């Protein structure tokens, strides 16, 4: 074969491989002996396997199947049987359970079976979510007493949300990420006459559309091969509350189906022909202004009007900074208990910086900063600048980090000689600044070195050079 022909075949082969790795379905092909010859990236992700664990190995040496099931790939290879939309549950080489919906096709050459290929869609996450919800996960634990804050902004929202407990009207909770939307949703449920009913929460952005539809509305036996009669979240939440988080992430087709359920109070399982009545209060969360969501085609206008019968707007933390000291105290006590520590509070300059910072991650960001800082502490009682996560030290711009221009001018002007050589002036300033930071940190060399961005040895060298006691 000519060199150009070989190069062309290699080029085409590379193209095929790249295309297979880009498609959003698993592709697994075996040769006539049952050894894997094609195994794409999506299949690796679905089965949590590396290609070297599977490629050129016999399928049955790698995967284990349940007693009452056989591999659809092997069946296609042995019997020449094509299967469509067959559910298959099996185990990878680490014993992890995997569930897929498969289309399997035998490959013929001159009338003889030379291999088989399987195209698979992953439903492992859906199966686990179904089982988890049916086992009672998602029980609420928060009430309005759990909401920390005394500022007028948060008290007004709490009172508005409390009024929503008197009825079963749908509720739309609007707030930025990290403001505590689910906390309010659980508090509304716990304050209503649906308290004894289930509370089920689902993040709509966490799953692809084909899985979220099955999860919400359930499936009917025979909807696809292997499908069972499985209640969806609406049926599981019957008599209680269903929280749909990030409702604006649903596609418009699913939003239309959801609107029908809200209006008619009935659901139809996938593959079913009859409607089932449901008594569910839906609370939806959205992390953008609903007017913007409608304008940007993230949310249907009619769904917004239906859900927004009661709308609760949670203010971001930057609009209720008076609550920061209370929240800080709450989180410090929470992690004192969890980490068996005895932290008393914030250093004065850290507290000032917390009040100046805008907290775009809101209450959740504040909690994460407190938790991270306490992980950096030993036996200290106050959270200082050096304990904060590195990325926040730059953001918060603590006063302790720099001497103001006015102080530099004062330092220069107090020297009698105007024309001091630059090197000498810099040494005088360096000495003054190191002494300043040492004093702020009670002469703790390790803490001062960390604050100055130096090693302990480097700081000690500079102190000796500059005659700092």
LUMFI-560143 format. One record per residue: x, y, z of N, C-alpha, C in turn. Coordinates in pm, whole numbers, plus 50000, padded with zeros to 5 digits. Layout:
# residues N
XYZXYZXYZ ...
END
This chain:
# residues 469
500854988050000500005000050000500885012450000 500535021849918501335033949908501315041850040 502385049350059502515057250182501375067050198 500945073450087499855083150095498555076550137 498305064350090497085057050127497085053850276 498235049850330498335046850473498085059450555 498695070450512498505083150584497045087450581 496395085150467494985088950455494115080550548 494395067550554493635058650643493835062650790 495065066350825495335070850962494575083750991 494515092550891493785105250907492295102550928 491705093750845490285090350857490005083750991 490895074751034490725067851162490725077851278 491615087651270491675097951374490405106451376 489865109151256488605116651246487465108951311 487375095751281486325087451340486425087551493 487645086251543487835085951689487395098951753 487755110151690487395123151746485875125151745 485225120851637483765122051627483095113651735 483565101351753482975092451854483135098051995 484255104952019484485110652153483655123152178 483125129252070482335141352086480845138652103 480345127052057478915124452066478505122352211 477255125752243476775125552381476065112452415 476475101452353475985088152387477185078852400 477025068352479478105058552491478115049352370 479315046552317479465037352205480485026652245 480065013952238480915002752278480764991852172 481874988352105481834978152000482814966952033 482404954551999483254942852021483444935551889 484544928051879484764920051760484084906451775 484324897651681483644884651681483944876051801 485084878451869485444870551988484974876852118 484314888352107483814895052227484774904952289 485904907752219486874917452271486524931452225 486704941052315486354954952284487324960952182 486754967052080487594973751979487294988751970 486094992852015485745007152019485105010152155 485575020752219485075024352352485255039352366 484175047152345484345061752337484365068452474 484645081452472484835089052597483565089352683 482405090952618481155091352693480905078152765 481235066952702481065053852765481995052652886 483195057952873484135057852987483535065353106 482945076953078482345085053185481175077753249 480325071653166479145064753217479515052853306 480565045753267480925033553338482075035553436 482565048053447483665051353539484865042153516 485235040653391486325031753353487345039353269 488605034853273489625039853183489675030753061 490075036152948490065028352824490965015952833 492085017052906492985005652916492394994152997 491344997253078490664986653154489734978253066 489414983552947488374977252865488874973052727 489644981952663490014979652523490824966852507 490484959052403491144946352368490964935452473 489994937552564489684927352665488294921852640 488094909152681486784903052663485774909852754 484634912852698483584920152770483234913552903 483084900252902482644893053022483754891753127 484994894853089486084894953187486154908153261 485474918253207485534931653266484264935053344 483104932153285481824935953346481094923753402 480314926353506479514915753569478044919353556 477224909453521475804911653500474984904253604 473804909453634472934903153732472534889153685 472164880553781471894866553751470834864753644 469824873253647468714871553552468884879853426 470084885453406470324893553287471584888953216 471604890753086472814888153008473144900652931 474374901352884474804913152810474094914152677 473534925752648472884927752518473904927052404 475154931152432476204930152332476504915452300 476644907252405476924893052385475764886352313 474534890152349473354884352285473334887752136 473694900152103473744904051963474824896151889 475944893651956477064886351897476714871651875 476074865551976475804851151971474534847651892 473514856151905472234852851845471884861651724 472704871551698472394880751589471134888751618 470874890951748469624897451789469824912451809 469024920251738469054934851755468054938751861 468444947751952467544952252058467444967352053 466264972652089466004987052088465474991452224 466055001752279465595007852404465424997552517 466464989552537466444979452643467214984752764 466574984152880467244988153004468154976853050 469384980253088470334970153134471044975353258 471114966953362471824970553485472954960553504 474144965653527475324956953539476344963953629 477524957953645478534963053738479874964253667 480594975253695481934976753637482954968753717 484234970153684485264961853750485514965653895 484904976753941485024980754082483754977654160 482794971054093481554967354160480514978254162 480744989154088479775000054086478624996553991 477394998754039476214995653958475985006353853 475675002053731475435011053619474125007053553 473305016953518472045014353447472035022453318 471715015753207471685022353077470465018052997 470105026152900469115022452799469885020452669 469835008252613470705004452503469985001652372 470645005252264470325000352130471534992252085 471324979452058472434970452025472224964151889 473284964251807473154959851668474294950251633 473984938351582475054929351534475634934751402 476924932651381477594937251260477874925051171 477374925451048477524914150955478514917750843 479264907650800480104908650680479904895850599 479404897250478479114885750392478224875550462 477254880550538476284871850603476734865950735 477974868150775478484863050903478624874351004 478324871151132478464881151238479944883151269 480404895451253481814898651277482014907051404 480914911251467481014919451586479654925351622 479654934351719478414940751760478744954451819 477794963751806477984977051860476784980851946 477054987752054476004991952146476045007052162 474885013452150474755027852173473915029452299 474485035852400473875035852533473635049952586 472515051552658472215063752734472225060552882 472885069052958473055066553102471805070453180 471275061153262470175064653354470555060953497 471855059153522472315055553657471885065853759 472085078853726471745089553820470245089853846 469465087753740468015087653755467585076453848 468155064453831467805053053917468115056254063 469265062054088469655065154227468755075754287 468415085954205467535096454255466145090954287 465645082354201464335076154224464355068354356 465385060054374465485051954495465655060854618 466495071254602466735080254716465485087454760 464715092654665463475099654699462445090354759 462385077954708461405068454761461805063454900 463095065054936463535061155069463395072555170 462765083555126462435094355220463505104855236 464445105955142465455116455152464815130055129 465445140355178464965153955154464035159055262 463995152455378463135157055486463565170855533 462635180355551463005193955588463465194955732 464345204255759464865205955895464895220455939 464465229955853464555244055886463175250155909 463145259856001461945267756024462355282456019 461385291456034461725305756030462665309556144 462655302056253463595304856363465025301956324 465215294156215466565290756169467195302156090 466405312056050466915322955966467575333456054 468865335756031469655345156112469545359056053 469185368756134469145382556086468125390956158 468485403356187467595412856253467445425656173 468075426456057467985438655977466565440355924 466135452755900464785455055846464545447655715 465595446655632465435440055502465045425455516 465725418155605465445403855619464175401455700 463895410155798462675408255878461425410055792 461485419455698460345421755610460085409355523 461175403155473461035391255389460475379555471 460945378155594460465367355679458965368755705 458525380955732457095383155756456275380155632 456795383955516456115381055390456005365955367 457095358755395457095344255376456165337355476 456085342655597455185336755697453725337655653 453385348655586452005350055538451675339355433 452695334555363452485324455260452165310755319 452375308955449452085295955512450585293755530 449765304255519448335303055548447565296555434 448155296355314447435290855198448295280055132 447745274255023448495264354944448865269854807 448855283154794449215289354667450675286354633 450975286054503452355283854460453195295954499 454485293354522455395303854567456615304154476 457045316254439458285318154365459255325754456 460385319654485461395325954571462535330754482 462815343754488463815350054402465005354354487 466185350654445467375354854519468625350054452 469725357254476471015353254420471475340154482 472425333854418473005321554471473595324154609 473245315354704473815316354838473025324854935 471835329554897471055338154987470195330155084 470015317255059469215309055151467805306355102 467645304454972466295302354916465665289454966 466455278654973465875266055019465495266755167 466255274255244465925276055385464525282355399 464235292355316462905298655318461835288855272 462155280955169461175271355118460805261055225 461805255755294461535246055400460775252555515 461085265055545460385272055653458915274055619 458625277255492457225278755450456495265555463 457125254755420456505241455431456245237955577 457245240055662457115236355803456125245055879 455835256955825454875265755892453465264155839 453285255455739451975253755676451265241355728 450015239555683449275227555723449725215155646 450755216555562451325204955492452535199355565 452755203855686453905199755765454025184555775 452895177655791452935163155807453165155855674 453045163255561453275157255430454745157655392 455115151155282456525150955240457005164455188 458295166855204458965178155142460065172555054 459965174654924460935169254830461545180654750 462855180654738463575191254669464335185554550 464315192854439465075188654321465665200854251 466975200354227467635210754149467455207654001 466765216253930466435213853789467655215153699 468725221453748469915223053665470875211353679 470575202153771471525191453802471445179753705 470375179053624470165167553537469825171953395 470155163553296469735166653158468225165353144 467675171453039466225172353023465535158753021 466145148752953465465135852944465355128953079 466295131653170466225125653302465295133353395 465315146653387464475154653476463005152253448 462645149853320461255147153287460795134053350 461615123553339461275110653401461205112053552 462115119853608462165121553753460945128953804 460515139253733459365147153777458045139753762 457845133553648456535127953616456435112853629 457565105753643457535091353658457455084053525 457535070853530457495062653409456465051553423 455935047253310454975036253302455695024053248 455375012453303455965000053255455744998953103 456824996453030456714995352885457005008252811 457245019352883457595031852815458845029852731 459775022052783460915016952707461215003252765 461924995052694462194981452739462934981952872 462394975252971462984975253105462414985853197 461594994953143461005005453226459984999353321 459985004253445459074999453548458045010353579 456985006353650456035016353701456705023653816 457135035753790457885043453891457235056953911 456835060254034456255073454058457305084354047 456915095753991457815107253984457725115654110 458445126654111458505135154231457145141054265 456315144254165454995149754195454155139754274 454185127054233453425116954306454015114454444 455345114654454455985112354583455715123754681 455515135854627455265147554712453785149754738 452935140554696451485142154710451105145054856 450345155554876449965159555011450975168555078 452095171055011453155179255070453615190154977 454925192354976455525203354901456635198154812 456695203254689457785200154597458535213054567 459815213254601460655224854573461425222354444 461255231054346461985230454220462995241854217 464255238254237465325248154244465835251254104 466195263954080466675268653949465685264853839 464455268753859463375265553764463675271253625 464455281953619464775288453491465745280353406 466275269253460467175260853382466435250353299 465115248553325464325239053246464125244453105 464125235453005463855240252870462375243852855 462045251252750460695256552734459645245552719 460015234352657459085223252642458705217352778 459695215552863459415210352998458645220553081 458945233253062458205243553135456735243253097 456435240352968455035239452924454345227552991 455035216253001454455204453068454235207253216 455175214353277455035217953418453845227153438 453665236853348452525245953357451205238353352 451125228353266449905220253255449615213253388 450655207853452450475201153581449975211053686 450555223053688450155233053787448705237453767 448285238453642446925243053613445875232153636 446195219953592445205209253598445335200453722 446465201753792446735193853914446655178853885 447115175053769447235160853731448575158953662 449105146553668450335143353596450085131053509 450885129753407450845117953322452255112453313 452425100053360453735093853354454175091953209 455475091653188456005089253054455595075153010 454955074452894454485061652842453075058052882 452455066252969451095063353015450085070952930 448825066552937447745073252861446725079752953 446855077553083445885083253175446545093253268 445725102553317446215112753410445955108353554 446865112353642446745109353784446655122453861 445605124353942445495136754019446565137454128 447095149254152448085151354257447725163954336 448015163554464447795174954552449155179354605 449805188054532451175192054565451285207154561 451905212654665452235226954661453635228354603 453755235754495455055237754431455645251154476 456885250454525457675262354553458845262054456 459025272654382460105273254283461105284054322 462375280954302463455290554325464025295254193 464435307754189465085313154069466195322554113 467365321654047468515329754089468735342154003 467725346053927467795358553852466435365553861 466415378353829465155385653831464185379053733 462975375353778462045368253689461675376253563 461655389553573461365397753454462485396053352 463735395853400464865393553311464815379353254 464415369653337464335355753292463325354353178 462215361253190461195360753083461725367752959 462345379252977462855386952862463955379452788 464765371452863465875364152804465505349852763 464185347052763463685333752725464235322552813 464465325652940464845315453037463615309953108 462495317253097461275313153166460065317653087 459095308453075457845312053006457075322553086 456505332053016455755342653084454555336853158 453825327153096452645321653161453025313253283 454195306753279454645299253397454995308753510 455615320053475455945330053577454685335153646 453655338353567452415343353626451765332653714 451885319853674451255309053750452005306353880 453335306553872454135303753991454225315654085 454195327654028454445339554108453225345054178 452265336354212451105340854290451605347454418 452565340754482453265346654596454745347154557 455335358954557456745360354521457505365954640 458565358954678459405363054791460775366754737 461185379254757462495384054712463455384254831 464475375954827465465375554936466595385254904 466895394754990467955404554959469335398154968 470275402554886471655397654897472295402755026 473345396255068473975399855196474515414155194 474945418955079475485432655072474425443155101 473145439355096472055448655127471555446955270 472155438155346471795436655488473045433755572 474025442655555475315440455621475215441055774 474135446955826473955447255971473855433156028 473505423355944473345409555991474655401755991 475715407555936476985400255926477535396056063 477565404856165478065400356296477275388456352 475945388556337475135377356386475445364556310 475595365656179475905353956097477295348556131 478255357556149479615353356184479605345656315 478895351156415478805344456545478185330556531 477125329756451476445316856431477385306656367 478115310756263478985301256194480195297456279 480725306856356481845303556444481415293156546 480235294956605479745285056702479485271556636 478975271856514478715259456441479995251556421 481055258356378482305251256350483155249256476 482945257256580483565254056709483095240256756 481805237956744481235225256786481715213856697 481765216356568482165205756475483645202556485 484495212856503485945210856504486525209856646 485675210856747486115210556889487135221656914 486765233856875487625245456893486955255456985 487675266357015487135276457104487445290457050 487055292856926487275305856863486245315656917 486695327556954485815337457017485175347056917 485885350056808485335359656713486365363956611 486165376156556487035381556453487965392156512 489175392856459490045404056489489375416756436 489615427756501488925440356468489045443956321 490245442656265490445446556126489745436756029 489675423956066488935414355983487455417555987 486965421156105485555424556117485215436656030 486085446756031485865458555948485855454855799 486775446055761486845442255620485615434155577 485075425955668483865418255640482695427755611 482645438755686481555448255668481725456555539 482955457755492483215465355370483065456855245 483285443755257483275434555143481835432755092 481665430454961480325429954902479685416054903 480435405354929479875391954945478955387854830 479535386954710478725383254594478275368654601 478925360554684478455346954709477485346154825 477205357754886476185359154990476495350955116 475455346555186475635339955316476475327255300 476275320155190477045307855167478535310955159 478895321955093480305325755082480865329355219 480095336655298480535340255433480805327755516 479905318155509480105305655585481365298455540 481585297855409482775290955358484055297755404 484065311055409485245318355454485525315455602 484475315455683484635312355826485175298155843 484585288555773485025274655786486485273155743 486835279455629488215278455580489195284855677 488825296555733489705303455828489955294955952 488915288456001489055280356122489875267856095 489915263455970490805252355934492265256555936 492515269655922493885274655923494375278656061 493545276956163493895281356298494395269656383 495155273056486495605262956582494875265256714 495495273156803494865275856932494505290556949 494525298256839494195312356849492705314156878 492365325356940490975327956977490275337256878 491075344956800490485354356705490915350856563 489985352056469490285350056328490985362556276 492215360956229492995372156177493105371156025 493665381555968493845382155823494565369955769 495645365655837496465354555787495695341355787 494575340555861493795328155864492825327055746 492545338255681491565338155573492105330855451 491235324655371491695318255247492435328255160 493455323455092494335332255015493565341254919 492565335254848491865343154745491095354854804 490735354154933489975364954995490885375855050 492135372455075493045382755124493195393755021 493265390054893493385400054787492085407854769 490945400854782489655407354758489315417354867 489615413854992489105421755104489965434055134 491215434255084492065445955098492065451355242 492535443055333492565447155473493535458755493 493195467155587494045478555618495425473955661 495465462155722496715456955774497705453855663 497215452755539498075448755429498975459955381 498555472455398499345483255339499305495655429 500335503555420500365516355491499805526855396 498835534855440498255544855352499295554855302 498985561455187499885571455129500225582255231 499225586255309499455596855408500535592855508 500535579755544501535574955639502915574955576 502995571555447504285571755377504825586055372 503905595455341504315609555335504815614255471 504115610155577504535613955713505915608255742 506115595455700507405588955724508535596555654 508305600755529509335607955453509575621755513 508495628855548508615642755594509255643855731 509195632755810509775633855944511295632755941 511875629155825513325628555811513835642555778 514825646955853515325660555837515985662555701 516735652455657517415653855529516455650555417 516355659655323515445657655211516055648155110 517335649955081517975642354974518675629955028 517915621155091518485608455138518555598955020 519685591655002519775582154891518635572054896 518155567954779516985559254770517165546254847 518335540054833518575527254901518435528855052 519005539655105518935542055249517495544955293 516795552855211515395555955242514545543255243 514775534555146514025522055138514295513155258 515545512955304515875504855421515195510355546 515165523755558514495529855672512995526555670 512415527255550510985524255538510705509355567 511575500655513511395486255535511465482955684 512425488955752512565486555896511315491355971 510855503355935509675508956002508445500255978 508315495155855507125487155822507165473555891 508325467155893508425454155961508135455756110 508675466356171508395468856313506905471056336 506265478056243504825480756251504015467656249 504355458856155503595446356142503905436856258 505155436756304505505428556421504685432656543 504585445756562503825450856677502365446856667 501805447556544500405443756522500165429156555 501205420956540501065406556560501755401756687 501875410956783502425407556916503805401056906 504635405956811506005401156790506075386256753 504985381056698504985367056652505635366556514 506825360556505507615360856381506955352556271 506445340856305505815332156203504615338956141 503775344856226502565351556178502925363756092 503945371456137504365383356064504945379555928 505755369055926506355364455800505285360555700 504265353355748503195348955660502435360955605 502195370755690501485382755648502275390755544 503605391055560504465398655469504805390855343 504395378255338504695370155220506135365455218 506735363855337508125359355349508195346055423 509305339155406509545327455491510025332355627 509925323855728510375327755863511875331155860 512645322955786514095325155780514425338455712 513665341555605513905354155533513615366155621 512525365355698512185376555787513255378255894 513725367155952514755368056055516045374155999 516355370655874517555376455809517395391555796 516205396055751515975410355733516005417755867 515435411455970515435417756103516855419556155 517675409456133519075410356177519825421056100 519575421555968520235431255881519845445555917 518555447555957518035460755985518105464256135 518745455456214518875457656358517545459256429 516605450356394515295450356461515335440256574 515075444856693515145436156810513915427156816 
END
